[in-house]
Amino acid sequence: MKWSDINDIAIELCEAHPDIDPKTVRFVDLHNWVVDLPGFDDDHMRGGEKVLEAIQQAWIDEAE
């Protein structure tokens, strides 16, 4: 997975952290959780605020 795989990342996060409300996640934690996902293989420094916002929104949508 790459940072651009927003929906795939959101699905993986939803499965990996089912008891977490994605609306309450800090970007530092979100970044760390994404890079720790199995199959994630991208430059850790490319996960900027805009990408994290998109991932968080996709995770919120997936959780609902």
Phi, psi and omega per residue, in radians:
M1 nan 2.569 3.092
K2 -2.071 2.922 3.123
W3 -1.003 -0.504 -3.114
S4 -1.294 -0.202 3.137
D5 -1.495 1.038 -3.007
I6 -0.947 -0.910 -3.067
N7 -1.164 -0.701 3.102
D8 -1.107 -0.716 3.105
I9 -1.108 -0.759 -3.139
A10 -1.063 -0.726 3.120
I11 -1.112 -0.795 3.136
E12 -1.084 -0.721 3.124
L13 -1.149 -0.688 3.119
C14 -1.076 -0.706 3.128
E15 -1.299 -0.638 -3.085
A16 -1.344 -0.464 -3.071
H17 -2.335 1.133 -3.042
P18 -1.166 -0.379 -3.096
D19 -1.665 0.080 -3.106
I20 -1.710 2.340 3.007
D21 -1.463 1.976 -3.059
P22 -1.089 -0.325 3.113
K23 -1.222 -0.330 -3.063
T24 -1.795 0.029 -3.054
V25 -1.393 2.290 3.053
R26 -1.357 2.609 -3.086
F27 -1.082 -0.568 3.105
V28 -1.086 -0.806 3.111
D29 -1.138 -0.762 -3.137
L30 -1.033 -0.799 3.117
H31 -1.010 -0.833 -3.130
N32 -1.101 -0.711 -3.136
W33 -1.155 -0.677 3.137
V34 -1.120 -0.875 -3.084
V35 -1.181 -0.336 3.104
D36 -1.525 -0.104 -3.130
L37 -1.136 2.447 3.057
P38 -1.073 2.343 3.119
G39 1.556 -0.098 3.099
F40 -1.350 2.184 -3.073
D41 -2.517 1.376 3.120
D42 -2.604 2.923 3.124
D43 -1.127 2.095 -3.090
H44 -1.052 -0.485 -3.095
M45 -1.349 -0.193 -3.115
R46 -1.424 -0.122 -3.112
G47 -1.459 1.306 -3.130
G48 -1.436 -3.110 -3.056
E49 -1.055 -0.738 -3.122
K50 -1.125 -0.711 3.118
V51 -1.152 -0.766 3.139
L52 -1.124 -0.662 3.080
E53 -1.073 -0.763 3.136
A54 -1.125 -0.719 3.116
I55 -1.140 -0.776 -3.140
Q56 -1.063 -0.766 3.136
Q57 -1.122 -0.735 3.102
A58 -1.109 -0.639 3.101
W59 -1.171 -0.724 3.089
I60 -1.041 -0.820 3.131
D61 -1.073 -0.718 -3.139
E62 -1.166 -0.664 -3.106
A63 -1.222 -0.477 -3.134
E64 -1.480 nan nan
